[in-house]
Amino acid sequence: MPDNPFAGETRTVYELDTRDAEAFNRCKNRIHSICTEYLQRPVRVYTVHGHSYEGTIVNIDDHYAYLQMSPEHGRALLPGPYADSFYNPFYSNVILPLVLFDLLAISLIV
């Protein structure tokens, strides 16, 4: 029995075309630039999967935009019962990381 079960010959089953990789990088850089421009601003974000989220862009890195969710957003798993006197069920400090490649549109909320 071999020491490494993954040792042996490999066969590439998929490789991204260079032109497509360059197009993805241009798209990612454009989205990164837009998110940086609207950092700390309230936005509505639409994803390529049909989801939308409202919140404030609080950070951006090479792969993710970090959206602090609006207090009324119900995505967070809230503990219960509300025994902790510091817990306010109407406010949650949820930050949602969104993959830059998944972003379809960003709208400024004014």
Backbone torsions as a table, in degrees:
resi	resn	phi	psi	omega
1	MET	NA	130.4	-178.1
2	PRO	-71.3	150.8	178.4
3	ASP	-66.8	-36.3	-178.1
4	ASN	-113.7	112.1	-178.3
5	PRO	-67.1	-14.9	-178.8
6	PHE	-99.4	1.7	179.3
7	ALA	-72.2	150.4	178.0
8	GLY	128.9	-170.4	-177.2
9	GLU	-74.3	141.0	176.8
10	THR	-114.2	153.6	179.2
11	ARG	-133.6	123.1	179.4
12	THR	-71.5	127.2	179.1
13	VAL	-105.5	-16.2	176.9
14	TYR	-155.9	137.6	174.4
15	GLU	-144.5	126.5	-178.7
16	LEU	-67.1	131.5	177.7
17	ASP	-62.4	141.5	-177.6
18	THR	-56.7	-41.8	179.2
19	ARG	-64.1	-39.7	178.3
20	ASP	-66.8	-39.9	178.4
21	ALA	-62.4	-41.2	178.0
22	GLU	-64.8	-40.1	178.0
23	ALA	-64.6	-42.2	177.2
24	PHE	-60.6	-43.7	-179.6
25	ASN	-65.4	-39.0	175.8
26	ARG	-62.7	-43.7	179.0
27	CYS	-62.7	-47.2	-179.9
28	LYS	-60.9	-42.9	179.8
29	ASN	-64.7	-37.2	178.2
30	ARG	-66.1	-46.0	178.9
31	ILE	-63.3	-41.3	178.3
32	HIS	-59.5	-43.9	179.5
33	SER	-63.0	-43.1	179.9
34	ILE	-65.8	-44.0	178.6
35	CYS	-62.7	-38.3	177.9
36	THR	-64.4	-39.6	179.7
37	GLU	-64.0	-33.8	-176.7
38	TYR	-106.5	22.6	175.5
39	LEU	-59.1	137.0	-179.2
40	GLN	67.3	23.3	177.5
41	ARG	-118.0	146.2	177.3
42	PRO	-73.4	130.9	-177.0
43	VAL	-138.8	163.2	167.9
44	ARG	-116.6	126.1	-176.4
45	VAL	-112.0	132.8	175.5
46	TYR	-111.6	137.0	-179.7
47	THR	-104.9	164.6	178.2
48	VAL	-67.7	-12.9	180.0
49	HIS	-92.2	4.0	176.9
50	GLY	89.8	8.5	177.9
51	HIS	-93.8	154.2	173.4
52	SER	-134.1	146.1	-178.0
53	TYR	-138.2	143.6	175.1
54	GLU	-115.0	140.1	178.1
55	GLY	170.9	-160.8	-178.4
56	THR	-119.3	131.1	175.8
57	ILE	-72.5	114.8	-176.2
58	VAL	-104.9	-16.4	178.4
59	ASN	-162.3	159.3	177.5
60	ILE	-146.9	136.3	172.3
61	ASP	-130.0	-164.2	-175.2
62	ASP	-67.8	-18.7	-174.1
63	HIS	-124.2	-24.6	-172.3
64	TYR	-131.8	149.3	164.8
65	ALA	-106.8	131.5	-177.2
66	TYR	-102.8	115.5	-175.2
67	LEU	-107.6	117.2	172.7
68	GLN	-79.8	118.6	-172.5
69	MET	-68.7	148.8	173.9
70	SER	-61.9	146.9	-177.3
71	PRO	-56.7	-31.3	-177.4
72	GLU	-84.2	-1.5	-179.0
73	HIS	-73.0	132.5	-174.0
74	GLY	-94.8	20.9	-177.1
75	ARG	-74.4	-26.5	-175.3
76	ALA	-72.0	147.9	172.8
77	LEU	-88.8	109.5	-174.0
78	LEU	-94.4	135.3	179.7
79	PRO	-73.3	158.7	178.2
80	GLY	-156.4	159.5	-8.2
81	PRO	-69.9	171.3	-173.1
82	TYR	-84.0	60.5	-177.2
83	ALA	-72.7	-30.5	-178.7
84	ASP	-74.2	121.0	-176.6
85	SER	-68.7	-18.1	178.7
86	PHE	-83.8	-11.2	-177.3
87	TYR	-84.0	126.7	176.8
88	ASN	-114.3	112.2	-176.2
89	PRO	-66.5	-10.3	-179.3
90	PHE	-95.9	3.2	177.8
91	TYR	-138.6	131.5	174.4
92	SER	-137.4	140.8	-177.3
93	ASN	-98.6	58.7	-175.9
94	VAL	-87.8	129.6	175.3
95	ILE	-115.2	122.9	-176.7
96	LEU	-104.8	117.9	175.1
97	PRO	-80.7	127.3	179.3
98	LEU	-114.3	128.2	179.4
99	VAL	-68.2	131.0	-176.5
100	LEU	-57.9	-36.5	-179.0
101	PHE	-67.5	-19.9	-178.1
102	ASP	-87.1	-7.7	-175.0
103	LEU	-81.9	128.4	179.6
104	LEU	-101.9	-41.2	-179.4
105	ALA	-152.4	150.3	175.8
106	ILE	-131.1	123.5	179.6
107	SER	-115.7	133.3	176.0
108	LEU	-75.9	132.8	177.4
109	ILE	-94.7	118.5	-178.6
110	VAL	-114.8	NA	NA
